[in-house]
Amino acid sequence: MNQEGQVQQVQESLILKKPQRIINRYKHNQLLYNYFVIRDFKSAQELIEKLTQEHGDIHEYANQIQGYIFKMTGQLSKSTETFKKFLSFNEQDQEVLKTIAKNLQLDGRFKISLDVAQKALNLKKNDWEVFYTIGNCYYAQKDFDKALINYKRAFELSINETTYNRLGKFYLSLEKYDEALAVYKTALNSQPQNNELKALLGVLLLRMGQTQEAKRYLESVTATDTKSLLGLGSIMQDQESYDEALVYYRKLIAIHPTSAQVWNNIAMCYYGKQEILPAIISLKRAIYYDPFESTIHFNMGLVHLYEKQYMSAFHYFQTAITLNPDDSQSYMYLGIALNKLNDFQNACRSFERALELDKEKDYLIYLNYCIILLQRGDESSQYAQQIFRYFCDQYKEQEQHYDNRCKKEVVQELKSQIYKYLKS
């Protein structure tokens, strides 16, 4: 073989040994992931478009990230379609099915979401997230029995913040306080250092009237937990330990200085101590921070009524009614203020409206109305006696349920005033 032939042979062998160019579709995955994690969606989108141009729709990771970007930017329909495209690479991908089911549920397409969630369950039967999504779908469709079954199953499979909060709130919405209590206690057994759970338990026990146990849970929480400080303050306030309550509220106001609720509670502690000026100042702050909260205006009305500033009381009660027109107590106190302003007819209208709205049989409305009618005399006295007889019959039946000592004393005082009028 001549020299020229040998050179050609060597060249051919080198060509055969030269490595082929391999298309690596995965080399940009880490960069794409980094963009997504830091929420640089613009850069992520540009990279996705570049990868799509290079590889078409076969780049799995780009499709997956695109789907999550659509979801996080509220484009649920586009997100669902993108994940369906991703699913074409692997129909047995349970995580993708879960994401599609969640998207459909958030998009209000509950029937389709349930179908997809069932497919996900067929691949993995004990996935709490799937049961949680199914529960949300049934809850949105107002099928509360099936929703409860799935929420309970999700909670059994995984006791976490999502499951115990949802199941607990579900029971609370049905006023099943004992069941909600059991959920939170079970969760706390698995997470004994969880201060949020302790605070939830304390507030719930406080709501159920179990103040001593509530106090035990709330005191075990750190001093900076707002729910605990508010709960402990409320316990002390209900027990008329106003100075102790103020200690908790002052700690709380140092954390949330613009909280209208806390300023309102501070004001009512001062009112309980009969320190009217700081009570009014605190209520004015509360109104400044939340001018549309009816309770604050109602309490301001009470303070002015106590101070015999009847015109001011009238205005605040009227504002409270404007903000919450279904509050029977606001109408009752408005009636008292109007009577003090010698507007008997409108006072009676306010009391009649209070009786119409009263669903909890608040006997203070009946007794105060009786006193106003008896003070008027004439034909009003006969009507007052009818109302008083009705009150006596109803109160005798319900007296055993009165566990509020303060209210019982007020009722007895008002009854004694009425008996004086009836005897005279």
C-alpha positions in Angstrom: 0.0 0.0 0.0 1.4 3.3 -1.0 1.9 6.2 1.4 -1.2 8.0 0.2 -3.4 5.0 0.8 -2.1 4.6 4.4 -2.9 8.2 5.2 -6.5 7.8 4.0 -6.9 4.6 6.1 -5.7 6.4 9.2 -8.1 9.3 8.6 -11.1 6.9 8.2 -10.2 5.2 11.4 -10.0 8.5 13.3 -13.5 9.4 11.9 -14.9 6.1 13.2 -13.4 6.7 16.7 -14.6 10.3 16.9 -17.4 10.5 19.7 -20.9 11.1 18.5 -22.8 14.3 19.6 -25.3 13.2 22.2 -28.3 15.5 22.8 -28.5 16.0 26.6 -32.1 17.1 27.4 -31.3 17.3 31.1 -28.3 19.6 31.3 -30.5 22.6 31.9 -32.7 21.0 34.6 -30.7 22.4 37.6 -30.7 25.9 36.2 -34.5 25.7 35.5 -35.0 24.4 39.1 -33.0 27.3 40.5 -35.1 29.9 38.6 -38.3 28.2 39.9 -37.2 28.1 43.5 -36.2 31.8 43.7 -39.5 32.6 41.7 -37.7 34.1 38.8 -40.5 33.0 36.5 -39.4 35.3 33.7 -36.0 33.7 33.4 -37.6 30.2 33.8 -40.1 31.0 31.1 -37.3 32.1 28.7 -35.4 28.9 29.4 -38.5 26.8 28.9 -39.1 28.4 25.5 -35.5 27.8 24.5 -35.8 24.1 25.5 -39.1 23.7 23.7 -37.5 25.1 20.5 -34.6 22.7 20.8 -36.5 19.6 21.8 -40.2 20.2 21.1 -42.7 19.1 23.7 -40.7 16.0 24.7 -38.7 17.8 27.5 -40.5 16.4 30.6 -39.0 18.6 33.2 -39.7 21.8 31.3 -43.3 20.8 31.0 -43.5 20.0 34.7 -42.0 23.4 35.8 -44.2 25.1 33.3 -47.3 23.5 34.9 -46.2 24.7 38.4 -45.6 28.2 37.1 -49.0 28.4 35.6 -50.5 27.1 38.9 -48.6 29.6 41.1 -49.6 32.5 38.8 -53.3 31.4 39.0 -53.6 30.1 35.5 -55.2 26.8 36.6 -56.6 25.7 33.2 -53.3 26.1 31.5 -51.5 24.4 34.4 -53.9 21.4 34.1 -53.4 21.1 30.3 -49.6 21.3 30.7 -49.6 18.5 33.3 -51.8 16.4 31.1 -49.1 16.8 28.4 -46.5 15.8 31.0 -48.7 12.8 31.9 -48.4 11.5 28.4 -44.8 10.6 29.2 -45.9 8.4 32.1 -49.6 7.6 32.7 -48.7 5.9 36.0 -47.2 9.1 37.6 -49.3 9.5 40.7 -47.8 12.9 41.7 -48.9 14.4 38.4 -52.4 12.9 38.8 -52.6 14.5 42.3 -51.5 17.9 41.0 -54.1 17.7 38.2 -56.8 16.8 40.7 -55.9 19.7 43.0 -55.9 22.1 40.0 -59.4 20.9 38.9 -60.7 21.3 42.5 -59.3 24.8 42.8 -60.8 25.6 39.4 -64.2 24.5 40.6 -64.4 21.4 38.3 -65.2 19.1 41.2 -66.6 16.0 39.3 -63.6 15.7 37.0 -61.3 16.3 40.0 -62.9 13.4 41.8 -62.4 11.1 38.8 -58.7 12.1 38.6 -58.2 11.7 42.3 -59.7 8.2 42.2 -57.2 7.3 39.5 -54.4 8.6 41.8 -55.8 6.5 44.7 -55.8 3.4 42.4 -52.0 3.8 42.1 -51.4 4.5 45.8 -54.2 3.8 48.2 -53.0 5.5 51.4 -52.1 9.1 50.2 -53.5 11.7 52.6 -53.2 14.5 50.0 -55.6 12.7 47.7 -58.2 12.1 50.4 -57.8 15.8 51.4 -58.5 16.9 47.8 -61.5 14.5 47.6 -62.8 16.0 50.9 -62.5 19.5 49.5 -64.5 18.5 46.4 -67.3 17.0 48.4 -67.3 20.0 50.8 -67.7 22.4 47.9 -70.6 20.3 46.6 -72.2 20.5 50.2 -72.0 16.7 50.6 -70.7 17.1 54.2 -71.0 13.5 55.2 -68.6 12.3 52.4 -66.4 15.3 53.0 -66.0 14.4 56.7 -65.2 10.7 55.8 -62.3 11.9 53.6 -61.0 14.6 56.0 -60.9 12.0 58.8 -59.1 9.5 56.5 -56.5 12.2 55.6 -56.0 13.0 59.3 -55.6 9.3 60.2 -52.9 8.9 57.4 -51.0 12.0 58.3 -51.4 14.3 61.3 -50.1 17.6 60.0 -51.1 21.2 60.1 -53.3 20.9 57.0 -55.2 17.9 58.2 -55.8 18.8 61.8 -56.7 22.4 60.9 -59.2 21.3 58.3 -60.9 18.6 60.3 -60.9 20.7 63.5 -62.5 23.7 61.7 -65.0 21.4 60.0 -66.2 20.2 63.4 -66.3 23.7 64.7 -68.5 24.8 61.8 -71.0 22.1 62.8 -70.6 23.3 66.5 -69.3 19.8 67.4 -66.8 21.2 69.9 -66.0 17.9 71.7 -65.0 16.3 68.3 -62.9 19.3 67.5 -61.3 19.1 70.9 -60.4 15.4 70.3 -58.8 16.2 67.0 -56.6 18.9 68.5 -55.6 16.7 71.5 -54.7 13.8 69.2 -52.6 16.2 67.1 -50.9 17.5 70.2 -50.0 14.0 71.3 -48.1 13.5 68.1 -46.6 17.1 68.2 -46.2 17.9 72.0 -44.0 20.9 71.3 -46.5 22.6 68.9 -47.4 25.9 70.5 -49.9 26.7 67.8 -51.9 23.6 68.8 -51.7 24.5 72.5 -53.1 27.9 71.7 -55.9 26.4 69.5 -56.8 24.0 72.4 -56.7 26.9 74.9 -59.0 29.1 72.8 -61.4 26.2 72.1 -61.6 25.2 75.8 -62.2 28.9 76.6 -65.0 28.9 74.1 -66.5 25.8 75.8 -66.3 27.4 79.2 -63.5 25.2 80.6 -61.5 28.1 81.8 -59.1 26.3 84.1 -57.9 23.8 81.5 -57.8 26.5 78.9 -55.5 28.5 81.1 -53.2 25.5 81.6 -52.7 25.2 77.9 -52.4 28.9 77.2 -49.8 29.4 80.0 -47.6 26.7 78.6 -47.2 28.6 75.3 -44.4 31.2 74.9 -45.1 34.8 76.0 -45.0 36.1 72.4 -47.9 33.9 71.1 -50.7 36.3 70.4 -53.5 33.7 70.6 -52.4 32.7 74.1 -52.0 36.2 75.4 -55.4 37.1 74.1 -57.0 34.0 75.5 -55.4 34.4 78.9 -56.4 38.1 79.0 -60.0 37.0 78.2 -60.0 34.5 81.0 -58.8 37.1 83.5 -61.3 39.6 82.2 -64.2 37.1 82.5 -63.2 36.5 86.1 -63.2 40.2 86.7 -59.4 40.1 87.4 -59.0 43.3 85.3 -55.4 44.2 86.4 -54.1 40.7 85.5 -56.0 40.9 82.2 -54.4 44.2 81.4 -50.9 42.7 82.0 -51.6 40.2 79.1 -53.2 42.8 76.9 -50.2 45.2 77.3 -47.8 42.5 76.3 -50.0 41.9 73.3 -50.3 45.5 72.3 -46.5 45.7 72.3 -46.5 43.1 69.6 -49.6 44.4 67.7 -50.0 48.1 68.6 -52.7 48.6 65.9 -55.0 45.8 67.0 -58.5 47.2 67.4 -59.6 44.1 69.2 -56.9 44.4 71.9 -57.6 48.1 72.4 -61.3 47.3 72.8 -60.6 44.7 75.4 -58.2 47.0 77.3 -61.0 49.6 77.3 -63.5 47.2 78.8 -61.1 46.3 81.5 -60.8 49.9 82.5 -64.6 50.1 82.2 -64.9 47.2 84.6 -62.6 49.0 87.0 -64.9 52.1 86.5 -61.9 54.1 85.2 -63.9 55.8 82.5 -61.4 58.2 80.9 -58.8 55.6 80.0 -61.7 53.4 78.8 -62.9 56.1 76.4 -59.3 56.8 75.2 -58.7 53.1 74.5 -62.0 52.8 72.6 -61.2 55.9 70.5 -58.0 54.2 69.5 -59.9 51.0 68.7 -62.3 52.9 66.5 -59.4 54.6 64.7 -57.8 51.3 63.8 -61.1 49.6 62.9 -64.0 52.1 62.3 -66.3 49.4 60.9 -66.3 47.1 63.9 -69.8 47.3 65.5 -68.7 45.9 68.9 -66.4 48.8 69.5 -69.2 51.4 68.9 -71.5 49.3 71.0 -69.0 49.4 73.9 -68.5 53.1 73.5 -72.3 53.5 73.8 -72.3 51.6 77.0 -69.5 53.8 78.5 -71.4 57.0 77.6 -74.7 55.5 78.9 -72.9 54.8 82.2 -71.7 58.4 82.3 -75.2 59.6 81.6 -74.1 61.2 78.3 -77.3 59.9 76.6 -77.0 61.8 73.3 -73.5 60.4 72.7 -74.7 57.0 73.8 -77.6 57.3 71.3 -75.2 58.1 68.4 -72.8 55.2 69.2 -75.6 52.7 69.5 -77.1 53.9 66.2 -73.7 53.4 64.5 -73.5 49.9 66.0 -76.9 49.1 64.5 -75.9 50.5 61.1 -72.8 48.2 61.1 -74.7 45.2 62.5 -78.5 45.6 62.0 -79.3 42.2 63.5 -78.0 42.8 67.0 -80.9 42.8 69.5 -78.8 44.2 72.4 -77.9 47.3 70.4 -81.6 48.0 69.9 -82.3 47.4 73.6 -79.6 49.9 74.7 -80.7 52.4 72.0 -84.2 52.1 73.5 -82.8 52.9 77.0 -80.9 55.9 75.7 -83.9 57.2 73.8 -86.1 56.8 76.9 -83.5 58.9 78.9 -83.8 61.5 76.1 -87.6 61.5 76.7 -88.4 60.0 73.3 -90.8 57.3 74.6 -92.3 56.2 71.3 -89.0 55.6 69.5 -87.7 53.9 72.7 -90.6 51.5 72.4 -90.0 50.9 68.7 -86.4 50.0 69.6 -87.4 47.5 72.2 -90.0 45.9 69.9 -87.3 45.5 67.3 -85.0 44.0 69.9 -87.7 41.5 70.8 -88.1 40.6 67.1 -84.4 40.0 66.6 -83.9 38.2 70.0 -83.2 34.5 69.3 -81.4 33.6 72.5 -84.2 34.8 74.8 -82.2 37.5 76.4 -84.5 38.3 79.4 -82.7 41.6 80.0 -84.6 43.0 77.0 -88.0 42.0 78.6 -87.1 43.4 82.0 -85.7 46.7 80.8 -88.7 47.1 78.5 -91.0 46.4 81.5 -89.4 49.1 83.6 -89.7 51.7 80.8 -93.4 50.9 80.3 -94.1 50.9 84.0 -92.4 54.3 84.4 -94.7 55.6 81.7 -97.8 54.4 83.5 -101.3 54.6 81.9 -102.1 51.8 79.4 -98.4 50.9 79.2 -98.6 49.3 82.6 -101.0 46.6 81.4 -98.7 45.7 78.5 -95.7 45.7 80.9 -97.5 43.2 83.1 -98.1 40.9 80.1 -94.4 41.0 79.2 -93.4 40.4 82.8 -95.6 37.4 83.1 -94.2 36.0 79.9 -90.7 36.6 81.2 -91.4 34.9 84.6 -92.7 31.8 82.8 -89.8 31.5 80.4 -87.1 32.4 83.0 -88.4 29.8 85.4 -87.9 27.1 82.7 -84.4 28.3 81.7 -83.0 29.5 85.1 -81.1 26.3 85.6 -79.1 27.0 82.4 -78.0 30.4 83.7 -74.3 29.9 84.7 -73.4 33.5 84.5 -73.5 34.8 88.0 -73.3 38.5 87.0 -76.2 38.2 84.7 -78.3 36.4 87.4 -77.7 39.3 89.8 -78.7 41.9 87.2 -81.9 39.9 86.5 -82.7 39.8 90.2 -82.1 43.5 90.5 -84.3 44.4 87.6 -87.1 42.0 88.9 -87.0 43.8 92.2 -87.4 47.2 90.5 -90.4 45.9 88.5 -92.1 44.5 91.7 -91.8 48.0 93.3 -93.6 49.5 90.3 -96.3 46.8 90.3 -96.9 47.3 94.1 -97.1 51.1 93.8 
